[in-house]
Amino acid sequence: MTIHLPESHYTLTTLITPEDMPDQAILKAPTQAAQALVETIISRTGKVPCVKELNLEEGLELYCQNDIWVDKEVLKDMEPEPGKERKEPNRPNVKESESPA
Protein backbone atom coordinates (compact mmCIF):
# COMPACT_ATOMS: atom_id res chain seq x y z
CA MET A 1 0.00 0.00 0.00
CA THR A 2 1.34 3.42 -0.92
CA ILE A 3 0.11 6.74 0.39
CA HIS A 4 0.97 9.97 -1.38
CA LEU A 5 0.81 13.11 0.75
CA PRO A 6 1.52 16.65 -0.36
CA GLU A 7 4.67 18.04 1.26
CA SER A 8 2.53 20.61 3.07
CA HIS A 9 1.05 17.77 5.17
CA TYR A 10 4.28 16.62 6.83
CA THR A 11 7.86 17.43 7.75
CA LEU A 12 10.71 14.99 7.22
CA THR A 13 13.83 15.27 9.36
CA THR A 14 17.00 13.23 8.83
CA LEU A 15 18.16 11.77 12.17
CA ILE A 16 20.92 9.38 11.06
CA THR A 17 22.93 9.35 7.83
CA PRO A 18 25.07 6.55 6.37
CA GLU A 19 28.12 8.78 6.97
CA ASP A 20 27.63 8.60 10.76
CA MET A 21 29.92 6.36 12.77
CA PRO A 22 28.07 3.20 13.97
CA ASP A 23 28.35 4.05 17.69
CA GLN A 24 27.20 7.61 17.07
CA ALA A 25 24.29 6.42 14.89
CA ILE A 26 22.98 4.17 17.66
CA LEU A 27 23.11 7.05 20.15
CA LYS A 28 21.27 9.36 17.74
CA ALA A 29 18.26 7.03 17.49
CA PRO A 30 15.33 8.67 19.33
CA THR A 31 13.98 5.63 21.21
CA GLN A 32 15.28 2.36 22.63
CA ALA A 33 13.37 0.44 19.94
CA ALA A 34 14.98 2.57 17.22
CA GLN A 35 18.40 2.07 18.81
CA ALA A 36 17.89 -1.70 18.82
CA LEU A 37 16.78 -1.62 15.19
CA VAL A 38 19.73 0.52 14.07
CA GLU A 39 22.13 -1.69 16.02
CA THR A 40 20.67 -4.82 14.40
CA ILE A 41 20.92 -3.35 10.90
CA ILE A 42 24.54 -2.33 11.51
CA SER A 43 25.50 -5.73 12.93
CA ARG A 44 23.87 -7.67 10.08
CA THR A 45 24.82 -5.49 7.13
CA GLY A 46 27.87 -3.59 8.35
CA LYS A 47 26.26 -0.37 7.11
CA VAL A 48 24.67 2.55 8.95
CA PRO A 49 21.08 3.07 7.76
CA CYS A 50 19.56 6.41 6.84
CA VAL A 51 16.87 7.13 9.45
CA LYS A 52 14.31 9.87 8.99
CA GLU A 53 11.57 11.13 11.27
CA LEU A 54 8.18 11.80 9.72
CA ASN A 55 5.93 14.28 11.52
CA LEU A 56 2.38 14.71 10.28
CA GLU A 57 0.84 18.15 10.49
CA GLU A 58 -1.55 18.71 13.38
CA GLY A 59 -5.03 17.37 12.72
CA LEU A 60 -3.93 15.00 9.95
CA GLU A 61 -4.87 11.38 10.61
CA LEU A 62 -3.98 8.33 8.55
CA TYR A 63 -5.95 5.13 8.69
CA CYS A 64 -4.39 1.94 7.37
CA GLN A 65 -5.73 -1.53 6.85
CA ASN A 66 -3.98 -4.75 6.08
CA ASP A 67 -4.81 -5.47 2.45
CA ILE A 68 -2.49 -8.48 2.16
CA TRP A 69 -4.36 -11.77 1.83
CA VAL A 70 -3.20 -14.57 4.08
CA ASP A 71 -1.55 -17.33 2.06
CA LYS A 72 -2.60 -20.74 3.34
CA GLU A 73 0.70 -22.22 2.13
CA VAL A 74 2.55 -20.02 4.62
CA LEU A 75 0.26 -21.01 7.45
CA LYS A 76 0.64 -24.67 6.50
CA ASP A 77 4.41 -24.41 7.03
CA MET A 78 3.82 -23.22 10.57
CA GLU A 79 1.81 -26.30 11.58
CA PRO A 80 3.72 -28.86 13.65
CA GLU A 81 5.00 -31.91 11.81
CA PRO A 82 3.02 -35.13 12.27
CA GLY A 83 4.53 -37.25 15.00
CA LYS A 84 5.79 -34.26 16.94
CA GLU A 85 3.53 -33.35 19.79
CA ARG A 86 2.86 -29.74 20.44
CA LYS A 87 3.91 -28.78 23.94
CA GLU A 88 1.22 -26.93 25.82
CA PRO A 89 2.41 -23.88 27.76
CA ASN A 90 2.56 -24.30 31.52
CA ARG A 91 -0.29 -22.63 33.33
CA PRO A 92 0.69 -20.63 36.39
CA ASN A 93 -0.25 -22.11 39.74
CA VAL A 94 -3.09 -19.92 40.92
CA LYS A 95 -5.16 -20.81 43.94
CA GLU A 96 -8.80 -20.18 43.29
CA SER A 97 -10.42 -18.41 46.17
CA GLU A 98 -13.91 -19.37 47.16
CA SER A 99 -16.28 -16.49 46.84
CA PRO A 100 -18.84 -16.05 49.61
CA ALA A 101 -22.35 -17.03 48.57
N, C-alpha and C positions, 0 to 999 in steps of 0.2 A: 504494500500500500504506500502510495506517495502523496504527500500533501504539499501543495504549493501555496506559500504565503507571500504577500507583498512585503518588501523590506520595511515598510512603515509599521508592520505588525510585530516586529521583534528586533532585538539587538543580539549580536553574536560577538562574543569576546573570546580571544585566544588565551587559554590558560597555560598550555604546555606546547612547546614546539619541538620538532625532531632534533633541533640543534642543542637543546638543553642536555646537561649531563644527567645520566640516569638517577643518581641520588637526589639531585635538585628537582628533577621532574616528579619524583614520588612525593617530595615535600610540598610541591606546588599544587598537588591535587586537593580539591576543596573539602572532601569528606574521606572518612576511613574506607568506605566502599570504593571510591574512586582511586584512592591510594593502592588498595589491594589489586584493583583491575590494572592500573598502570604498571605495578610491580610484576604482575603475572605476564602482561604483554612483553615487558622488557626481558624477563627471564626466559620466555619461550621463543622470542624472535630475535633478541639482541638489539632491538631498535626501540627508540623512544617514540611513542605515538603522539600525534597532534591531537590535543584535547581542547575542545571549544565549549563554552557555556552559552546556552540558548536561553534568553529571557523573553517571554511573551509580554506584550504590552498589557497594561492593566485592563481588566474586563474581557480579555480574549480567552475563550475556553475552547479546547480541542477535545473532541470525543472520538475514541478509536474503538474498533471492534475487530476481533480476530476473524479474518475472512479466509483463513487457510483451512481447507478441509482436512480432517484427520484421515490418514492413510492406514487402512486396516493392516497392511503388510508390516508397517512399523510397529503397530501394537502387537502383532503376532510375535515379533522377535522378542518382545519383552515378557512373554509368557514363560513360565518355568518349563524346563524340559521334562518330558515324561520320565518317570522313574525317580526324579528328584523331588523330594517333598519340600513344600514351602514352609519355612519356619515361621510360626506365629509369634508376633512380638509379645514379650512378657508384660503381663498386666501388673500394675503396681499393687502392692498389698495395702488395701484400704479396708479398715474395719467399718462395717455399716452400723450406724447407730440406730437404735430403735427409737422411733418417734412416738411420743405419748399419744394415746388414742383419745 
